[in-house]
Amino acid sequence: MHDYPYEHRVLPYILQDKAREHGDRIFLLGDHELSYAGLRDRAAAFAGGLLAHGVQRGDRILFMMPNIVETIITAFGVSWAGAVSVPVNTSYRGEMLRYVIDDADASLLVIHEDHFQALADVAGQLTRLPRLIVAGQDGAVTLPAGLHGGAAPVPWTSVASGRPSAPPDLGPADLQAIMYTSGTTGPSKGVLVSYHHAYQYANPTGTHLVGEADVVYVTLPLFHIGGQWAGIYAALLADGQAVLKRKFSVTSFWSDIDKYGITQTILLGVMSEFIWKQPPRDDDRGHTLRRVAVTPPPKDAAAFAERFNLRICQGWGLTEAGCVTAPPPMTEPAADPTTCGRVRTDLFEMILADENDEPVPAGTPGQALIRPVQPSALMAGYWRKPQATVDAWRNLWLHTGDVLVQTPDGYYKFVDRQKDCIRRRGENISSLEVEQAVLEHPEVLECAAIPVPGEDAEEEVKVVITLRGPDRLTAEQLCAFLEPKMAAFMLPRFIEIVPELPKTPTQKIRKDVLRAAGVSPGTWRRPSTQRKAG
């Protein structure tokens, strides 16, 4: 494993270099093994097939594909052809799907048959239906009725058997992808990602999350930066290996760890809670998994690490900037697992600032503002949204919208999304701290804390929860559980128990939906006389 010089931080160059170095060594383990050289060869052949169908340098290529080896070949092949990848969230439906397809204005859409119906449902609303490259079917392609009438679809296997092309002449500032954000606060924005931007996000010499002896377990979707880049690309850069799964499953998690000798993975959202809440086993510590990137950290991260005999590593970043902070390398003592590392000063400057963009002192929460110290380390802007780009780049800083706090030893802790902070009784409340307290109740499975309008322009705290089983907990019982654990101003005024929480396809809870719903008829309200704050 080594760091590439700036001019070589381009995926096709790196893929070619790794294939020369490792040849037939297996890179992708599992049902469809693929060597380093095999991945290079198949990406070059797919690129040749794209070029034969008229794709030119800089063309945008949409793909809506599950976590299968064909998706990796598609993404790498698009880069090898000098085109721009535009991954589509595979859970998008209706207006969200229509918007991304129209906004990208691509000439081709690589789609798996699993997603035909979602596309057929919006095909009549599209400005233009791109020509389809269809995966999941061999030979002649059969389309649903709603997708007939456009250009004849092309089988994925036909493109993948193209004549291998030579790698393109690309530089680190050239565009590798347009990554659409999750769109939890409005229409998704397409983040313009250069090759250097993607490289620095995945680069294990900077993130310290993957080593050359690692086998990386990739369960995050490949349309997500955590799956495609922090997973597959990071394993490639580290000279490691990867195991690709269609989706995360707690029931097969440990058996897969044992089967493939997996050493590293990423857990997002409630994944760690699902693992933690499995019945304890005598061999909880007897496995190969040694390093886990967990966001957010488990409610008792130290206990999680001790129970499973592993190291919790956190970094902090965003689609627009990649991985801005990183944990210490494995050769150094582990950091507090609730922190998200130190700033990667070779790439970024960062300050924590108040509402006027003035720096706040250490120990005071502030919005993270960043700027690069290397070219093309951050996004090149938002696709077709110049005003949004200008709004994000105020006072020569990229405004991340995330609130962090610096600890005395120079590490950072994530506090909250700025829009999710709750202001009550003159106090700023972190929704994450409220959620962590609620999740301590053994019957609570998931929790989201949000602000709702209160009296006199104040905000009140509402929590929305799901339970491990029906009728196991009442709102009154939860409130009684929380009273001795929380400051008075943090104690939820409203509690609602629901069957499930609205989520993005990457399993982030959609707090915008919950905020819009406000206090519904099914919401329990804590009596105002009960432990009234201040």
C-alpha positions in Angstrom: 0.0 0.0 0.0 1.4 3.4 -1.0 0.2 6.9 -1.6 0.1 7.9 -5.3 1.5 11.3 -6.4 -1.1 13.9 -7.2 -1.0 13.5 -11.0 -1.7 9.7 -10.7 -4.7 10.0 -8.4 -7.0 8.8 -11.2 -9.0 5.6 -11.0 -8.1 4.1 -14.4 -4.4 4.7 -13.8 -4.6 3.2 -10.3 -6.6 0.2 -11.6 -4.0 -0.4 -14.3 -1.2 -0.1 -11.7 -2.8 -2.5 -9.3 -3.5 -5.1 -12.0 0.2 -5.0 -13.0 1.3 -5.3 -9.4 -1.1 -8.1 -8.3 -2.2 -9.8 -11.5 -4.3 -12.9 -10.7 -4.5 -12.3 -7.0 -8.1 -12.4 -5.9 -9.5 -8.9 -5.2 -13.2 -9.6 -4.9 -14.2 -12.6 -2.8 -17.5 -14.4 -2.7 -19.8 -16.0 -5.3 -18.2 -14.2 -8.2 -14.5 -14.0 -7.5 -12.6 -11.4 -9.5 -8.8 -10.8 -9.5 -7.1 -7.5 -9.7 -6.2 -8.1 -13.4 -9.7 -9.5 -14.1 -11.3 -6.3 -12.7 -9.0 -4.2 -14.9 -9.8 -6.3 -18.0 -13.5 -6.3 -17.5 -13.6 -2.5 -16.9 -11.6 -2.0 -20.1 -14.0 -4.3 -22.0 -17.1 -2.5 -20.7 -15.5 0.8 -21.6 -14.9 -0.5 -25.1 -18.5 -1.5 -25.3 -19.6 2.0 -24.2 -17.4 3.7 -26.8 -18.8 1.4 -29.5 -22.2 2.8 -28.6 -21.1 6.3 -29.1 -20.1 7.4 -25.6 -17.7 10.2 -25.5 -15.4 11.7 -22.9 -17.3 13.6 -20.3 -20.7 12.0 -21.1 -22.9 11.3 -18.1 -23.9 7.7 -17.6 -26.6 6.9 -15.1 -26.7 3.5 -13.4 -29.4 2.1 -11.2 -28.0 -1.2 -10.0 -27.9 -3.4 -6.9 -24.8 -4.5 -5.0 -23.5 -7.0 -7.6 -20.1 -7.4 -9.3 -21.7 -6.0 -12.5 -22.2 -2.7 -10.7 -18.5 -2.4 -9.9 -17.5 -3.2 -13.5 -20.0 -0.6 -14.7 -18.7 2.2 -12.4 -15.0 1.4 -13.2 -15.8 0.9 -16.9 -17.5 4.3 -17.2 -14.3 5.9 -15.8 -12.2 3.8 -18.1 -14.2 5.2 -21.0 -13.5 8.8 -19.8 -17.2 9.3 -19.0 -18.9 10.4 -15.8 -20.7 8.0 -13.4 -24.1 9.1 -12.0 -25.2 6.5 -9.5 -29.0 6.4 -8.8 -30.3 5.6 -5.4 -32.0 2.2 -6.0 -34.9 3.0 -3.6 -35.9 6.2 -5.4 -39.5 6.1 -6.7 -41.8 8.6 -8.2 -40.8 12.3 -8.2 -37.4 11.7 -6.6 -36.5 9.2 -9.4 -37.9 11.4 -12.1 -36.0 14.4 -10.8 -32.6 12.8 -10.7 -32.9 11.2 -14.2 -34.1 14.5 -15.7 -31.5 16.6 -13.8 -28.6 14.4 -14.8 -29.6 14.7 -18.5 -27.6 11.5 -19.4 -27.5 9.7 -22.7 -27.5 6.2 -21.2 -29.0 4.5 -18.1 -27.6 1.2 -17.0 -30.4 -0.5 -15.1 -30.9 -3.8 -13.5 -34.2 -5.6 -14.2 -35.0 -5.3 -10.5 -35.7 -1.6 -11.0 -37.7 -1.8 -14.2 -41.1 -1.0 -12.6 -39.8 2.0 -10.7 -38.5 3.4 -14.0 -41.7 2.5 -15.9 -43.8 4.3 -13.3 -42.1 7.6 -14.2 -41.1 7.1 -17.8 -44.1 9.1 -19.1 -43.1 12.1 -16.9 -39.5 12.3 -18.0 -38.3 15.0 -20.4 -36.4 12.3 -22.2 -35.9 8.6 -21.4 -32.2 7.8 -21.8 -31.2 4.7 -23.8 -31.2 1.7 -21.6 -28.4 -0.8 -21.0 -30.1 -3.7 -19.2 -28.5 -6.0 -16.6 -30.0 -9.1 -15.1 -31.3 -10.6 -18.4 -29.4 -12.8 -20.8 -30.0 -12.5 -24.5 -33.0 -10.6 -25.7 -34.3 -7.9 -23.3 -37.9 -8.0 -22.1 -39.2 -4.6 -20.9 -42.4 -3.7 -19.1 -45.0 -1.9 -21.2 -44.2 1.5 -19.8 -40.7 1.4 -21.2 -41.5 0.6 -24.8 -41.2 3.2 -27.5 -37.7 4.5 -26.9 -34.4 3.5 -28.5 -33.9 -0.3 -28.4 -32.4 -1.4 -25.1 -28.9 -3.0 -25.1 -28.1 -6.1 -23.0 -25.4 -5.4 -20.3 -23.6 -8.5 -21.4 -23.3 -7.1 -24.9 -21.6 -4.0 -23.7 -19.4 -5.9 -21.2 -18.1 -8.0 -24.1 -16.8 -5.0 -26.0 -13.3 -4.7 -27.4 -11.0 -3.6 -24.5 -10.0 0.0 -24.9 -6.9 1.8 -23.8 -7.1 3.7 -20.5 -8.0 7.4 -21.0 -5.7 10.4 -20.5 -7.3 11.9 -17.4 -6.1 14.2 -14.7 -7.0 14.4 -11.0 -9.2 17.5 -11.6 -11.3 15.7 -14.2 -14.8 14.8 -13.2 -15.3 11.2 -12.1 -18.9 11.2 -10.8 -22.0 13.2 -9.9 -23.1 12.0 -6.6 -26.6 13.0 -5.6 -27.2 13.8 -1.9 -29.9 12.0 0.0 -32.3 14.9 -0.4 -33.7 15.0 3.1 -34.2 18.8 3.1 -35.4 19.3 -0.5 -34.5 18.2 -4.0 -31.2 16.2 -4.2 -28.2 18.1 -5.3 -25.7 16.6 -7.6 -22.2 16.9 -6.1 -19.5 17.2 -8.8 -16.7 14.9 -7.7 -13.3 15.0 -9.3 -10.9 12.0 -9.4 -8.8 13.6 -6.7 -11.9 14.2 -4.5 -12.8 10.5 -4.8 -9.2 9.4 -4.2 -8.7 11.4 -1.0 -12.1 10.1 0.4 -11.0 6.5 -0.2 -7.3 6.8 0.4 -6.4 4.5 3.3 -3.0 6.2 3.9 -5.0 9.2 5.0 -8.2 7.7 6.6 -6.4 4.8 8.4 -9.5 2.7 8.0 -8.1 -0.1 5.7 -4.8 -1.9 5.6 -3.2 -4.1 3.0 -4.0 -7.2 5.0 -7.7 -6.3 5.4 -10.7 -8.1 3.9 -13.4 -5.4 3.7 -17.0 -6.3 4.1 -19.1 -4.0 1.9 -22.8 -4.0 2.7 -23.5 -0.3 2.0 -25.1 0.3 -1.4 -22.7 1.1 -4.3 -24.6 4.3 -5.2 -23.4 5.6 -1.8 -19.8 6.9 -1.3 -19.5 4.6 1.8 -20.0 1.5 -0.4 -18.3 2.4 -3.7 -15.4 4.5 -2.4 -14.8 3.8 1.4 -15.5 0.2 0.6 -14.4 -1.1 -2.8 -12.1 1.7 -3.8 -10.4 1.8 -0.4 -9.8 -1.9 -0.5 -8.2 -1.5 -4.0 -6.0 1.3 -2.9 -4.9 -0.7 0.2 -3.9 -3.8 -1.8 -6.6 -5.6 0.2 -9.6 -7.7 -0.7 -13.4 -7.1 -0.5 -16.6 -9.0 0.0 -19.7 -7.5 -1.6 -23.1 -8.2 -0.2 -26.4 -7.2 -1.7 -27.5 -5.7 1.6 -26.8 -5.8 5.3 -28.3 -8.7 7.3 -27.7 -9.1 11.0 -28.5 -12.8 10.8 -25.7 -13.5 8.3 -23.3 -10.9 9.6 -21.1 -13.1 11.9 -21.2 -16.1 9.6 -19.9 -14.0 6.8 -17.2 -12.6 9.0 -16.1 -16.2 9.8 -16.5 -17.5 6.2 -14.3 -14.9 4.5 -12.0 -13.9 7.3 -13.3 -10.3 7.2 -11.3 -7.8 9.2 -13.0 -4.4 8.5 -16.4 -3.0 7.7 -18.5 0.1 8.0 -21.7 0.3 10.0 -24.2 3.2 9.5 -27.3 4.1 11.4 -28.9 1.3 13.4 -26.7 -1.4 12.1 -24.5 -1.4 15.2 -27.7 -1.4 17.4 -29.0 -4.5 15.5 -25.7 -6.3 16.2 -25.5 -5.2 19.8 -29.0 -6.3 20.6 -28.4 -9.9 19.4 -28.2 -12.4 22.3 -24.7 -12.6 23.7 -22.6 -15.6 22.5 -19.7 -17.4 24.1 -17.7 -16.6 20.9 -18.6 -12.9 20.7 -14.8 -12.2 20.7 -13.7 -15.1 18.6 -13.7 -13.8 15.1 -11.4 -12.0 12.6 -13.2 -8.6 12.6 -10.8 -6.1 14.1 -11.7 -2.6 12.8 -15.2 -1.1 12.4 -16.1 2.4 11.2 -19.3 3.2 13.0 -21.5 6.3 12.4 -23.0 7.3 14.7 -21.1 5.4 17.4 -23.0 2.9 19.5 -24.6 4.4 22.6 -21.9 2.6 24.7 -19.1 2.4 22.2 -16.5 1.2 24.7 -18.7 -1.7 25.8 -19.4 -2.5 22.1 -15.7 -2.6 21.3 -14.9 -4.7 24.4 -17.7 -7.2 23.8 -16.7 -7.9 20.2 -12.9 -7.5 20.7 -12.5 -4.8 18.0 -11.5 -1.2 17.5 -14.1 1.4 16.6 -12.7 4.0 14.2 -14.5 7.1 13.3 -13.9 9.8 10.7 -16.1 12.7 9.8 -16.9 13.9 6.3 -19.6 14.6 3.7 -20.2 14.0 0.0 -19.1 17.5 -0.8 -15.7 17.0 0.9 -14.9 13.4 1.5 -13.3 12.3 4.7 -12.2 15.5 6.5 -11.2 14.0 9.9 -9.7 10.6 10.5 -8.8 8.3 13.4 -5.3 7.5 14.4 -3.5 4.7 12.6 -3.7 1.2 14.1 0.0 1.5 15.2 -1.1 4.3 17.6 -3.3 4.0 20.7 -7.0 4.0 19.9 -8.9 7.3 20.2 -12.0 7.8 22.4 -14.5 5.9 20.2 -17.0 8.7 20.6 -14.7 11.1 18.7 -14.3 11.3 15.0 -10.6 11.9 14.7 -8.3 14.8 13.8 -8.3 17.0 10.8 -6.4 15.7 7.8 -4.2 18.8 7.6 -2.5 17.7 4.4 -5.8 18.2 2.7 -7.9 20.7 4.7 -8.1 23.7 6.9 -11.1 23.6 9.3 -12.6 26.0 11.8 -15.6 25.7 14.0 -17.6 28.9 13.7 -20.6 30.7 15.1 -23.5 32.2 13.0 -21.2 35.0 11.8 -18.5 32.6 10.7 -16.3 33.7 13.6 -14.2 30.9 15.2 -15.4 29.6 18.5 -13.0 28.5 21.3 -12.1 24.8 21.9 -14.9 23.1 23.8 -17.6 25.2 22.2 -19.8 23.7 19.5 -19.7 25.4 16.1 -20.5 24.7 12.5 -17.6 23.1 10.7 -16.2 25.3 7.9 -13.6 23.8 5.6 -11.4 24.7 2.6 -8.8 22.7 0.7 -5.0 23.0 0.8 -4.7 20.8 -2.3 -6.4 21.3 -5.6 -9.6 19.5 -6.4 -9.8 18.0 -2.8 -13.4 19.3 -2.5 -16.4 19.2 -4.8 -16.3 21.2 -8.0 -19.7 22.6 -7.1 -23.3 21.4 -7.5 -24.5 20.2 -10.9 -26.7 22.9 -12.5 -27.1 24.7 -9.2 -24.8 27.7 -9.3 -26.7 29.6 -6.5 -26.5 26.6 -4.2 -22.8 26.4 -4.9 -22.3 30.1 -4.0 -24.5 29.7 -0.9 -22.3 26.9 0.3 -19.1 28.8 -0.3 -19.5 31.9 1.9 -16.6 33.9 3.2 -14.1 31.6 1.4 -15.3 28.6 3.4 -17.4 25.6 2.5 -20.2 25.6 5.1 -20.9 21.9 6.0 -24.0 22.4 8.1 -22.6 20.0 10.7 -21.9 21.1 14.2 -18.8 19.7 15.9 -16.8 20.4 19.1 -13.1 20.1 19.7 -11.8 18.2 22.7 -8.7 19.4 24.7 -6.5 16.7 23.0 -7.3 18.0 19.5 -9.9 15.4 18.5 -13.4 16.3 17.3 -16.8 15.1 18.2 -19.9 15.3 16.0 -22.7 17.1 17.8 -25.5 17.4 15.3 -26.7 18.6 12.0 -27.1 22.3 12.4 -30.8 22.1 11.3 -31.4 19.3 13.9 -30.2 21.2 16.9 -33.0 22.1 19.3 -33.2 25.4 21.1 -35.1 25.3 24.4 -35.1 27.4 27.6 -32.0 29.2 26.3 -30.1 26.0 25.9 -28.9 24.3 22.7 -29.8 20.6 22.8 -28.1 18.0 20.6 -30.7 15.7 19.1 -28.1 12.9 19.2 -27.6 13.2 23.0 -31.4 12.9 23.4 -31.5 9.9 21.1 -28.6 8.2 22.9 -30.5 8.5 26.2 -33.7 7.1 24.8 -31.9 4.2 23.2 -30.6 3.1 26.6 -34.1 1.7 27.2 -33.9 -2.0 26.2 -37.3 -2.0 24.5 -36.5 1.0 22.2 -35.2 -0.1 18.8 -34.8 3.2 17.0 -35.3 6.9 18.0 -35.3 10.3 16.3 -35.4 13.6 18.3 -36.8 16.7 16.6 -37.8 20.2 17.5 -41.5 21.1 17.4 -43.0 24.5 18.0 -43.7 25.3 21.7 -45.1 28.3 23.5 -43.8 31.8 23.1 -41.7 30.9 20.0 -39.8 28.3 22.1 -39.0 24.9 20.7 -40.0 21.7 22.5 -38.3 18.3 22.2 -40.2 15.5 20.6 -39.0 11.9 20.2 -40.3 9.4 17.7 -39.5 5.8 18.5 -39.9 2.3 17.3 -40.0 -0.7 19.7 -38.4 -4.2 19.7 -41.9 -5.6 20.1 -45.5 -4.3 20.1 -47.0 -3.0 23.3 -43.8 -3.5 25.3 -43.5 0.1 26.4 -45.7 3.1 26.8 -44.8 6.8 26.4 -45.4 7.4 30.1 -43.0 4.6 31.0 -40.3 5.9 28.7 -40.7 9.4 30.2 -40.3 8.0 33.7 -37.2 6.1 32.6 -35.7 9.3 31.2 -36.4 11.6 34.1 -33.5 10.7 36.3 -31.1 10.4 33.3 -31.6 13.8 31.6 -31.3 17.5 32.3 -34.8 19.1 32.7 -34.5 21.2 29.6 -33.7 18.1 27.5 -36.6 15.9 28.7 -38.9 15.3 25.8 -42.3 17.0 26.0 -43.7 14.8 23.3 -43.3 11.1 22.6 -44.7 9.2 19.6 -44.5 5.4 19.1 -44.6 4.4 15.4 -44.3 1.1 13.5 -41.3 2.4 11.5 -39.4 5.6 10.9 -39.1 7.2 7.5 -35.6 6.7 6.0 -33.4 7.4 3.1 -32.2 4.3 1.2 -28.9 4.7 3.1 -30.9 4.2 6.3 -30.6 7.8 7.5 -33.8 8.8 9.3 -35.7 11.5 7.4 -36.1 14.1 10.1 -37.5 16.5 7.6 -40.6 14.2 7.3 -40.9 14.0 11.1 -40.6 17.8 11.5 -43.2 18.4 8.9 -45.6 16.0 10.7 -45.1 17.9 14.0 -47.3 16.9 16.9 -49.8 14.4 15.5 -53.0 13.2 17.1 -51.2 10.0 18.2 -48.5 11.9 20.1 -48.3 11.6 23.8 -47.8 15.0 25.6 -46.0 15.2 29.0 -48.0 17.2 31.4 -46.6 20.7 31.9 -46.5 20.2 35.7 -44.1 17.2 35.3 -40.6 18.3 36.1 -40.9 21.6 34.4 -37.6 23.1 33.4 -36.2 26.2 35.1 
